[in-house]
Amino acid sequence: MGGLVTVQLNETEVLKIYEEKIAEMLKDADKDLVFWDSGELTKRTCMSWSTIQNTFFYDPRFVKRKIGGKWYFPAQETRQFLEMWIREQRAR
């Protein structure tokens, strides 16, 4: 008769590995992009535009420029901000 297998995970370690993998993937994806537009930002964050506006869009640390009628976000600075922002959310 087979026995049950019990697996225990260290949640903090799993989150750390998850964050490192996301950062690695974002870094690879950002190699060719200098700016993101609002469509790219929603794609990268998996958030709707209204959720972005309700959570971090108006944070003074979030760098953005409106040119004509379109928002642009520097890719590298935006990625760094998002990584900082998500770590702050875990602390809440």
Secondary structure as the mmCIF struct_conf table of DSSP 4:
data_model
#
loop_
_struct_conf.conf_type_id
_struct_conf.id
_struct_conf.beg_label_comp_id
_struct_conf.beg_label_asym_id
_struct_conf.beg_label_seq_id
_struct_conf.end_label_comp_id
_struct_conf.end_label_asym_id
_struct_conf.end_label_seq_id
HELX_LH_PP_P HELX_LH_PP_P1 GLY A 2 LEU A 4
HELX_RH_AL_P HELX_RH_AL_P1 GLU A 11 ALA A 29
HELX_RH_3T_P HELX_RH_3T_P1 ASP A 30 ASP A 32
BEND BEND1 VAL A 34 VAL A 34
STRN STRN1 PHE A 35 ASP A 37
HELX_RH_AL_P HELX_RH_AL_P2 SER A 38 THR A 45
TURN_TY1_P TURN_TY1_P1 CYS A 46 CYS A 46
HELX_RH_AL_P HELX_RH_AL_P3 TRP A 49 THR A 55
TURN_TY1_P TURN_TY1_P2 PHE A 56 TYR A 58
TURN_TY1_P TURN_TY1_P3 PRO A 60 ARG A 61
BEND BEND2 PHE A 62 PHE A 62
STRN STRN2 ARG A 65 ILE A 67
TURN_TY1_P TURN_TY1_P4 GLY A 68 GLY A 69
STRN STRN3 LYS A 70 PRO A 74
HELX_RH_AL_P HELX_RH_AL_P4 ALA A 75 ARG A 90
TURN_TY1_P TURN_TY1_P5 ALA A 91 ALA A 91
#
